[in-house]
């Protein structure tokens, strides 16, 4: 008897553990998110963002053998008790040019949940919940719809999103 794995849907998550002295400055990223949202401009390139992106792409390549190229990035701000609309980072009509993976990074978050929906063959509409905390990332296939919920009632949550193509 043989078995061939035809497909896999994996979710990667964990803490961003930068070397001492090279920590990611959440105030700089929060400020970039705030400014890009306030002025309705593209998220600016910065050394801090580049450190985060390199950490993710190099660790995914080293630990899982995948080469990722970022396609786009933006930051979102969630008000207290706010739940996002259903989010999906692919274009179902143009899958060829759609990203393969979505990464969420907790820049400055408190009591934030992410619910990721996926199908398991005939078992449709399954979901998996995971907390998003400061300096933590969650990466999953961009074909998965997801929601972000800010559960606390006192402050804003800042989340950085990066979408990747796998080559």
Backbone as JSON Lines, residues from 0, in Angstrom:
{"i":0,"aa":"X","n":[0.84,-1.17,0.0],"ca":[0.0,0.0,0.0],"c":[0.9,1.25,0.0]}
{"i":1,"aa":"X","n":[0.56,2.22,-0.84],"ca":[1.34,3.45,-0.97],"c":[0.46,4.66,-0.67]}
{"i":2,"aa":"X","n":[1.11,5.73,-0.36],"ca":[0.41,6.99,-0.12],"c":[1.18,8.1,-0.82]}
{"i":3,"aa":"X","n":[0.44,8.99,-1.52],"ca":[1.03,10.16,-2.16],"c":[0.29,11.38,-1.65]}
{"i":4,"aa":"X","n":[0.98,12.29,-1.04],"ca":[0.37,13.53,-0.57],"c":[0.17,14.45,-1.77]}
{"i":5,"aa":"X","n":[-1.1,14.8,-2.06],"ca":[-1.41,15.63,-3.23],"c":[-1.37,17.11,-2.92]}
{"i":6,"aa":"X","n":[-1.78,17.49,-1.75],"ca":[-1.74,18.91,-1.39],"c":[-1.67,19.04,0.12]}
{"i":7,"aa":"X","n":[-1.3,20.24,0.54],"ca":[-1.19,20.5,1.96],"c":[-1.52,21.96,2.19]}
{"i":8,"aa":"X","n":[-2.27,22.24,3.24],"ca":[-2.52,23.61,3.65],"c":[-1.89,23.78,5.02]}
{"i":9,"aa":"X","n":[-0.8,24.51,5.07],"ca":[-0.09,24.71,6.32],"c":[-0.22,26.16,6.77]}
{"i":10,"aa":"X","n":[-0.25,26.34,8.06],"ca":[-0.22,27.67,8.67],"c":[1.08,27.74,9.46]}
{"i":11,"aa":"X","n":[1.84,28.79,9.23],"ca":[3.1,29.01,9.92],"c":[2.9,30.16,10.9]}
{"i":12,"aa":"X","n":[3.37,30.01,12.11],"ca":[3.21,31.08,13.09],"c":[4.3,30.99,14.14]}
{"i":13,"aa":"X","n":[4.52,32.1,14.8],"ca":[5.51,32.13,15.86],"c":[5.95,33.55,16.16]}
{"i":14,"aa":"X","n":[6.94,33.65,17.03],"ca":[7.49,34.95,17.41],"c":[8.61,35.32,16.46]}
{"i":15,"aa":"X","n":[8.76,36.61,16.23],"ca":[9.89,37.12,15.45],"c":[11.02,37.36,16.45]}
{"i":16,"aa":"X","n":[12.02,36.5,16.42],"ca":[13.12,36.55,17.39],"c":[14.37,37.12,16.73]}
{"i":17,"aa":"X","n":[14.44,38.44,16.74],"ca":[15.57,39.14,16.14],"c":[16.77,39.08,17.08]}
{"i":18,"aa":"X","n":[17.99,39.16,16.54],"ca":[19.18,39.21,17.39],"c":[19.16,40.47,18.26]}
{"i":19,"aa":"X","n":[19.8,40.37,19.41],"ca":[19.86,41.51,20.33],"c":[20.5,42.71,19.64]}
{"i":20,"aa":"X","n":[19.87,43.86,19.81],"ca":[20.34,45.08,19.17],"c":[19.71,45.33,17.81]}
{"i":21,"aa":"X","n":[19.0,44.34,17.26],"ca":[18.35,44.47,15.95],"c":[16.85,44.25,16.05]}
{"i":22,"aa":"X","n":[16.27,44.54,17.2],"ca":[14.85,44.32,17.4],"c":[14.03,45.23,16.49]}
{"i":23,"aa":"X","n":[12.84,44.78,16.17],"ca":[11.94,45.56,15.32],"c":[11.28,46.63,16.18]}
{"i":24,"aa":"X","n":[11.35,47.88,15.72],"ca":[10.8,49.01,16.46],"c":[9.31,49.13,16.13]}
{"i":25,"aa":"X","n":[8.43,48.74,17.08],"ca":[6.99,48.8,16.78],"c":[6.48,50.23,16.62]}
{"i":26,"aa":"X","n":[7.12,51.19,17.27],"ca":[6.67,52.58,17.13],"c":[6.87,53.08,15.7]}
{"i":27,"aa":"X","n":[7.99,52.73,15.09],"ca":[8.26,53.14,13.7],"c":[7.25,52.5,12.74]}
{"i":28,"aa":"X","n":[7.01,51.18,12.9],"ca":[6.03,50.51,12.03],"c":[4.63,51.07,12.25]}
{"i":29,"aa":"X","n":[4.24,51.3,13.51],"ca":[2.92,51.87,13.81],"c":[2.76,53.23,13.16]}
{"i":30,"aa":"X","n":[3.81,54.04,13.25],"ca":[3.78,55.37,12.64],"c":[3.64,55.27,11.12]}
{"i":31,"aa":"X","n":[4.38,54.34,10.5],"ca":[4.27,54.15,9.05],"c":[2.85,53.71,8.65]}
{"i":32,"aa":"X","n":[2.26,52.82,9.45],"ca":[0.89,52.36,9.19],"c":[-0.08,53.52,9.31]}
{"i":33,"aa":"X","n":[0.06,54.29,10.38],"ca":[-0.82,55.43,10.62],"c":[-0.72,56.45,9.49]}
{"i":34,"aa":"X","n":[0.49,56.78,9.08],"ca":[0.68,57.77,8.03],"c":[0.15,57.29,6.68]}
{"i":35,"aa":"X","n":[0.42,56.02,6.34],"ca":[-0.05,55.52,5.04],"c":[-1.58,55.46,5.01]}
{"i":36,"aa":"X","n":[-2.22,55.14,6.14],"ca":[-3.68,55.12,6.19],"c":[-4.26,56.54,6.2]}
{"i":37,"aa":"X","n":[-3.66,57.42,6.97],"ca":[-4.16,58.79,7.09],"c":[-4.07,59.54,5.76]}
{"i":38,"aa":"X","n":[-2.94,59.4,5.08],"ca":[-2.73,60.11,3.81],"c":[-3.14,59.27,2.6]}
{"i":39,"aa":"X","n":[-3.66,58.07,2.86],"ca":[-4.12,57.17,1.8],"c":[-3.03,56.95,0.75]}
{"i":40,"aa":"X","n":[-1.82,56.63,1.23],"ca":[-0.68,56.39,0.36],"c":[-0.17,54.97,0.54]}
{"i":41,"aa":"X","n":[0.63,54.55,-0.42],"ca":[1.25,53.22,-0.36],"c":[2.15,53.14,0.87]}
{"i":42,"aa":"X","n":[2.2,51.96,1.48],"ca":[3.03,51.79,2.67],"c":[4.49,52.05,2.31]}
{"i":43,"aa":"X","n":[5.2,52.88,3.09],"ca":[6.57,53.25,2.74],"c":[7.58,52.16,3.06]}
{"i":44,"aa":"X","n":[8.59,52.05,2.23],"ca":[9.7,51.15,2.51],"c":[10.52,51.74,3.65]}
{"i":45,"aa":"X","n":[10.94,50.89,4.59],"ca":[11.78,51.34,5.69],"c":[12.73,50.22,6.09]}
{"i":46,"aa":"X","n":[13.77,50.59,6.8],"ca":[14.75,49.61,7.28],"c":[14.08,48.62,8.23]}
{"i":47,"aa":"X","n":[13.18,49.11,9.08],"ca":[12.48,48.25,10.05],"c":[11.62,47.23,9.3]}
{"i":48,"aa":"X","n":[10.85,47.69,8.3],"ca":[10.02,46.77,7.53],"c":[10.9,45.74,6.8]}
{"i":49,"aa":"X","n":[12.02,46.19,6.24],"ca":[12.93,45.3,5.53],"c":[13.5,44.23,6.46]}
{"i":50,"aa":"X","n":[13.81,44.61,7.71],"ca":[14.31,43.63,8.7],"c":[13.26,42.55,8.95]}
{"i":51,"aa":"X","n":[12.0,42.96,9.11],"ca":[10.91,42.01,9.33],"c":[10.76,41.09,8.12]}
{"i":52,"aa":"X","n":[10.71,41.66,6.93],"ca":[10.54,40.89,5.7],"c":[11.68,39.88,5.52]}
{"i":53,"aa":"X","n":[12.9,40.31,5.73],"ca":[14.06,39.41,5.59],"c":[14.03,38.29,6.63]}
{"i":54,"aa":"X","n":[13.64,38.64,7.85],"ca":[13.53,37.62,8.9],"c":[12.56,36.52,8.46]}
{"i":55,"aa":"X","n":[11.39,36.92,8.0],"ca":[10.37,35.94,7.6],"c":[10.85,35.12,6.42]}
{"i":56,"aa":"X","n":[11.28,35.77,5.35],"ca":[11.66,35.03,4.14],"c":[12.85,34.09,4.38]}
{"i":57,"aa":"X","n":[13.83,34.54,5.15],"ca":[15.0,33.69,5.42],"c":[14.67,32.53,6.34]}
{"i":58,"aa":"X","n":[13.84,32.77,7.36],"ca":[13.49,31.67,8.25],"c":[12.57,30.64,7.58]}
{"i":59,"aa":"X","n":[11.67,31.09,6.74],"ca":[10.81,30.15,6.01],"c":[11.66,29.32,5.05]}
{"i":60,"aa":"X","n":[12.62,29.94,4.37],"ca":[13.49,29.2,3.46],"c":[14.36,28.2,4.22]}
{"i":61,"aa":"X","n":[14.94,28.63,5.32],"ca":[15.82,27.78,6.11],"c":[15.07,26.61,6.74]}
{"i":62,"aa":"X","n":[13.91,26.88,7.32],"ca":[13.17,25.84,8.06],"c":[12.24,24.99,7.2]}
{"i":63,"aa":"X","n":[11.73,25.54,6.09],"ca":[10.73,24.82,5.31],"c":[11.07,24.7,3.83]}
{"i":64,"aa":"X","n":[12.19,25.27,3.4],"ca":[12.64,25.13,2.02],"c":[11.83,25.9,0.99]}
{"i":65,"aa":"X","n":[11.04,26.89,1.42],"ca":[10.23,27.68,0.49],"c":[10.91,29.02,0.24]}
{"i":66,"aa":"X","n":[10.94,29.44,-1.01],"ca":[11.46,30.75,-1.36],"c":[10.28,31.68,-1.58]}
{"i":67,"aa":"X","n":[10.22,32.76,-0.79],"ca":[9.12,33.72,-0.87],"c":[9.61,35.06,-1.4]}
{"i":68,"aa":"X","n":[8.8,35.65,-2.27],"ca":[9.06,36.98,-2.79],"c":[7.84,37.83,-2.45]}
{"i":69,"aa":"X","n":[8.08,38.97,-1.79],"ca":[6.93,39.78,-1.41],"c":[6.34,40.48,-2.63]}
{"i":70,"aa":"X","n":[5.0,40.47,-2.69],"ca":[4.27,41.11,-3.78],"c":[3.75,42.47,-3.37]}
{"i":71,"aa":"X","n":[3.35,42.6,-2.1],"ca":[2.79,43.86,-1.63],"c":[2.76,43.85,-0.1]}
{"i":72,"aa":"X","n":[2.58,45.03,0.47],"ca":[2.46,45.15,1.91],"c":[1.6,46.35,2.25]}
{"i":73,"aa":"X","n":[0.92,46.29,3.39],"ca":[0.14,47.4,3.89],"c":[-0.07,47.18,5.38]}
{"i":74,"aa":"X","n":[-0.5,48.22,6.04],"ca":[-0.81,48.13,7.45],"c":[-2.26,48.49,7.69]}
{"i":75,"aa":"X","n":[-2.84,47.86,8.68],"ca":[-4.23,48.14,9.04],"c":[-4.32,48.54,10.5]}
{"i":76,"aa":"X","n":[-5.3,49.38,10.79],"ca":[-5.57,49.83,12.15],"c":[-6.98,49.38,12.51]}
{"i":77,"aa":"X","n":[-7.12,48.66,13.62],"ca":[-8.42,48.19,14.07],"c":[-8.79,48.89,15.36]}
{"i":78,"aa":"X","n":[-9.97,49.5,15.37],"ca":[-10.47,50.18,16.55],"c":[-10.89,49.14,17.59]}
{"i":79,"aa":"X","n":[-11.09,49.61,18.82],"ca":[-11.55,48.73,19.9],"c":[-12.87,48.06,19.51]}
{"i":80,"aa":"X","n":[-12.94,46.78,19.77],"ca":[-14.13,45.95,19.48],"c":[-14.48,45.85,18.0]}
{"i":81,"aa":"X","n":[-13.56,46.19,17.12],"ca":[-13.83,46.13,15.67],"c":[-13.51,44.75,15.13]}
{"i":82,"aa":"X","n":[-14.37,44.27,14.25],"ca":[-14.14,43.03,13.52],"c":[-14.07,43.38,12.04]}
{"i":83,"aa":"X","n":[-13.07,42.84,11.37],"ca":[-12.91,43.15,9.95],"c":[-14.02,42.52,9.12]}
{"i":84,"aa":"X","n":[-14.15,42.98,7.91],"ca":[-14.99,42.31,6.94],"c":[-14.27,41.02,6.55]}
{"i":85,"aa":"X","n":[-14.92,40.1,5.84],"ca":[-14.18,38.92,5.36],"c":[-13.05,39.36,4.44]}
{"i":86,"aa":"X","n":[-11.85,38.87,4.7],"ca":[-10.67,39.26,3.94],"c":[-10.17,38.09,3.11]}
{"i":87,"aa":"X","n":[-9.83,38.35,1.88],"ca":[-9.3,37.35,0.96],"c":[-8.31,38.07,0.04]}
{"i":88,"aa":"X","n":[-7.08,37.61,0.01],"ca":[-6.04,38.34,-0.72],"c":[-5.72,37.78,-2.1]}
{"i":89,"aa":"X","n":[-6.64,37.02,-2.67],"ca":[-6.48,36.55,-4.04],"c":[-7.57,37.16,-4.91]}
{"i":90,"aa":"X","n":[-7.32,37.14,-6.2],"ca":[-8.34,37.51,-7.16],"c":[-8.81,36.19,-7.8]}
{"i":91,"aa":"X","n":[-10.01,35.71,-7.48],"ca":[-10.47,34.42,-8.0],"c":[-10.51,34.35,-9.52]}
{"i":92,"aa":"X","n":[-10.58,35.5,-10.19],"ca":[-10.62,35.54,-11.65],"c":[-9.22,35.53,-12.24]}
{"i":93,"aa":"X","n":[-8.21,35.86,-11.44],"ca":[-6.83,35.92,-11.91],"c":[-5.9,35.24,-10.91]}
{"i":94,"aa":"X","n":[-6.04,33.94,-10.77],"ca":[-5.23,33.19,-9.8],"c":[-3.74,33.19,-10.16]}
{"i":95,"aa":"X","n":[-3.42,33.32,-11.44],"ca":[-2.03,33.31,-11.87],"c":[-1.25,34.46,-11.25]}
{"i":96,"aa":"X","n":[-1.86,35.62,-11.13],"ca":[-1.19,36.8,-10.59],"c":[-1.52,37.05,-9.13]}
{"i":97,"aa":"X","n":[-2.2,36.12,-8.49],"ca":[-2.55,36.27,-7.08],"c":[-1.42,35.76,-6.19]}
{"i":98,"aa":"X","n":[-1.33,36.26,-4.96],"ca":[-0.29,35.81,-4.04],"c":[-0.55,34.38,-3.55]}
{"i":99,"aa":"X","n":[0.52,33.74,-3.1],"ca":[0.4,32.39,-2.55],"c":[0.19,32.39,-1.04]}
{"i":100,"aa":"X","n":[0.8,33.34,-0.34],"ca":[0.73,33.37,1.11],"c":[0.42,34.77,1.62]}
{"i":101,"aa":"X","n":[-0.3,34.82,2.73],"ca":[-0.61,36.05,3.45],"c":[0.06,35.96,4.81]}
{"i":102,"aa":"X","n":[0.77,37.03,5.19],"ca":[1.4,37.09,6.49],"c":[0.81,38.26,7.27]}
{"i":103,"aa":"X","n":[0.42,38.0,8.51],"ca":[-0.03,39.03,9.43],"c":[1.0,39.14,10.55]}
{"i":104,"aa":"X","n":[1.42,40.36,10.85],"ca":[2.41,40.59,11.9],"c":[1.82,41.55,12.92]}
{"i":105,"aa":"X","n":[1.86,41.17,14.19],"ca":[1.35,42.01,15.26],"c":[2.33,43.1,15.62]}
{"i":106,"aa":"X","n":[2.08,44.31,15.14],"ca":[2.97,45.44,15.41],"c":[2.71,45.95,16.83]}
{"i":107,"aa":"X","n":[1.48,46.33,17.1],"ca":[1.08,46.8,18.43],"c":[-0.35,46.32,18.62]}
{"i":108,"aa":"X","n":[-0.51,45.14,19.21],"ca":[-1.83,44.52,19.34],"c":[-2.06,44.05,20.78]}
{"i":109,"aa":"X","n":[-3.32,44.1,21.14],"ca":[-3.76,43.58,22.44],"c":[-5.08,42.85,22.19]}
{"i":110,"aa":"X","n":[-5.19,41.66,22.7],"ca":[-6.43,40.87,22.6],"c":[-6.99,40.84,21.18]}
{"i":111,"aa":"X","n":[-6.19,40.31,20.29],"ca":[-6.56,40.26,18.88],"c":[-6.65,38.8,18.43]}
{"i":112,"aa":"X","n":[-7.73,38.45,17.77],"ca":[-7.93,37.1,17.26],"c":[-7.99,37.11,15.75]}
{"i":113,"aa":"X","n":[-7.47,36.05,15.15],"ca":[-7.58,35.84,13.71],"c":[-8.29,34.51,13.51]}
{"i":114,"aa":"X","n":[-9.32,34.51,12.7],"ca":[-10.03,33.28,12.34],"c":[-9.78,33.02,10.87]}
{"i":115,"aa":"X","n":[-9.2,31.86,10.57],"ca":[-8.84,31.48,9.2],"c":[-9.77,30.35,8.76]}
{"i":116,"aa":"X","n":[-10.41,30.53,7.61],"ca":[-11.32,29.52,7.07],"c":[-10.61,28.69,6.01]}
{"i":117,"aa":"X","n":[-10.89,27.39,6.0],"ca":[-10.29,26.49,5.03],"c":[-11.24,25.33,4.76]}
{"i":118,"aa":"X","n":[-11.0,24.62,3.66],"ca":[-11.76,23.41,3.32],"c":[-10.86,22.2,3.5]}
{"i":119,"aa":"X","n":[-11.43,21.13,4.01],"ca":[-10.72,19.87,4.18],"c":[-11.49,18.82,3.37]}
{"i":120,"aa":"X","n":[-11.2,18.81,2.06],"ca":[-11.92,17.94,1.13],"c":[-13.42,18.2,1.22]}
{"i":121,"aa":"X","n":[-14.22,17.21,1.58],"ca":[-15.67,17.41,1.64],"c":[-16.1,18.24,2.85]}
{"i":122,"aa":"X","n":[-15.24,18.38,3.84],"ca":[-15.57,19.14,5.04],"c":[-15.29,20.62,4.76]}
{"i":123,"aa":"X","n":[-16.33,21.32,4.31],"ca":[-16.19,22.72,3.88],"c":[-16.41,23.67,5.05]}
{"i":124,"aa":"X","n":[-15.84,24.85,4.92],"ca":[-16.09,25.91,5.88],"c":[-15.51,25.7,7.26]}
{"i":125,"aa":"X","n":[-14.43,24.95,7.36],"ca":[-13.78,24.76,8.66],"c":[-13.02,26.03,9.02]}
{"i":126,"aa":"X","n":[-12.77,26.22,10.29],"ca":[-12.02,27.41,10.7],"c":[-11.05,27.07,11.81]}
{"i":127,"aa":"X","n":[-10.04,27.92,11.94],"ca":[-9.04,27.78,12.99],"c":[-8.79,29.16,13.56]}
{"i":128,"aa":"X","n":[-8.85,29.28,14.88],"ca":[-8.64,30.55,15.56],"c":[-7.25,30.58,16.18]}
{"i":129,"aa":"X","n":[-6.6,31.75,16.1],"ca":[-5.29,31.94,16.68],"c":[-5.18,33.37,17.18]}
{"i":130,"aa":"X","n":[-4.54,33.53,18.34],"ca":[-4.29,34.87,18.87],"c":[-3.14,35.51,18.13]}
{"i":131,"aa":"X","n":[-3.25,36.79,17.87],"ca":[-2.14,37.57,17.32],"c":[-1.69,38.53,18.41]}
{"i":132,"aa":"X","n":[-0.43,38.43,18.77],"ca":[0.12,39.28,19.83],"c":[1.29,40.09,19.27]}
{"i":133,"aa":"X","n":[1.81,40.97,20.1],"ca":[2.95,41.79,19.69],"c":[4.12,40.92,19.25]}
{"i":134,"aa":"X","n":[4.71,41.28,18.14],"ca":[5.91,40.63,17.61],"c":[5.68,39.17,17.21]}
{"i":135,"aa":"X","n":[4.45,38.81,16.91],"ca":[4.12,37.46,16.46],"c":[3.63,37.53,15.02]}
{"i":136,"aa":"X","n":[3.91,36.47,14.25],"ca":[3.42,36.43,12.88],"c":[2.56,35.19,12.67]}
{"i":137,"aa":"X","n":[1.66,35.31,11.69],"ca":[0.83,34.19,11.24],"c":[0.88,34.24,9.72]}
{"i":138,"aa":"X","n":[1.26,33.12,9.08],"ca":[1.31,33.06,7.62],"c":[0.49,31.86,7.17]}
{"i":139,"aa":"X","n":[-0.37,32.07,6.17],"ca":[-1.28,31.03,5.7],"c":[-1.53,31.23,4.21]}
{"i":140,"aa":"X","n":[-2.07,30.2,3.53],"ca":[-2.34,30.33,2.09],"c":[-3.32,31.49,1.82]}
{"i":141,"aa":"X","n":[-3.02,32.26,0.8],"ca":[-3.86,33.41,0.46],"c":[-5.23,33.0,-0.06]}
{"i":142,"aa":"X","n":[-5.44,31.74,-0.35],"ca":[-6.75,31.26,-0.78],"c":[-7.71,31.14,0.4]}
{"i":143,"aa":"X","n":[-7.21,31.28,1.62],"ca":[-8.04,31.18,2.82],"c":[-8.62,32.55,3.17]}
{"i":144,"aa":"X","n":[-9.92,32.57,3.37],"ca":[-10.57,33.78,3.84],"c":[-10.3,33.89,5.35]}
{"i":145,"aa":"X","n":[-10.24,35.13,5.85],"ca":[-9.97,35.3,7.28],"c":[-10.63,36.56,7.82]}
{"i":146,"aa":"X","n":[-10.76,36.6,9.13],"ca":[-11.28,37.75,9.86],"c":[-10.28,38.13,10.94]}
{"i":147,"aa":"X","n":[-10.22,39.43,11.23],"ca":[-9.41,39.92,12.34],"c":[-10.36,40.62,13.3]}
{"i":148,"aa":"X","n":[-10.24,40.29,14.6],"ca":[-11.1,40.87,15.61],"c":[-10.26,41.48,16.72]}
{"i":149,"aa":"X","n":[-10.51,42.76,17.0],"ca":[-9.89,43.45,18.13],"c":[-10.86,43.29,19.31]}
{"i":150,"aa":"X","n":[-10.54,42.42,20.25],"ca":[-11.46,42.09,21.34],"c":[-11.44,43.05,22.52]}
{"i":151,"aa":"X","n":[-10.41,43.87,22.64],"ca":[-10.34,44.74,23.81],"c":[-11.07,46.04,23.54]}
{"i":152,"aa":"X","n":[-11.26,46.84,24.58],"ca":[-12.1,48.03,24.44],"c":[-11.4,49.35,24.69]}
{"i":153,"aa":"X","n":[-10.06,49.35,24.73],"ca":[-9.38,50.58,25.12],"c":[-8.46,51.19,24.07]}
{"i":154,"aa":"X","n":[-7.91,50.41,23.15],"ca":[-6.9,50.99,22.25],"c":[-6.99,50.39,20.85]}
{"i":155,"aa":"X","n":[-6.21,50.98,19.96],"ca":[-6.14,50.53,18.58],"c":[-5.19,49.34,18.47]}
{"i":156,"aa":"X","n":[-5.4,48.51,17.45],"ca":[-4.47,47.44,17.11],"c":[-3.87,47.75,15.74]}
{"i":157,"aa":"X","n":[-2.54,47.63,15.64],"ca":[-1.8,47.87,14.4],"c":[-1.27,46.54,13.89]}
{"i":158,"aa":"X","n":[-1.66,46.19,12.66],"ca":[-1.25,44.91,12.06],"c":[-0.64,45.17,10.69]}
{"i":159,"aa":"X","n":[0.53,44.58,10.47],"ca":[1.21,44.67,9.18],"c":[0.85,43.42,8.37]}
{"i":160,"aa":"X","n":[0.45,43.61,7.11],"ca":[0.17,42.5,6.21],"c":[1.19,42.5,5.09]}
{"i":161,"aa":"X","n":[1.73,41.33,4.8],"ca":[2.63,41.16,3.65],"c":[2.11,39.96,2.87]}
{"i":162,"aa":"X","n":[1.97,40.13,1.56],"ca":[1.57,39.0,0.73],"c":[2.78,38.55,-0.09]}
{"i":163,"aa":"X","n":[2.9,37.23,-0.23],"ca":[4.07,36.63,-0.87],"c":[3.69,35.72,-2.02]}
{"i":164,"aa":"X","n":[4.62,35.61,-2.95],"ca":[4.55,34.59,-4.0],"c":[5.63,33.55,-3.67]}
{"i":165,"aa":"X","n":[5.3,32.3,-3.8],"ca":[6.24,31.22,-3.57],"c":[6.83,30.78,-4.91]}
{"i":166,"aa":"X","n":[8.18,30.74,-4.98],"ca":[8.81,30.32,-6.24],"c":[9.65,29.08,-6.01]}
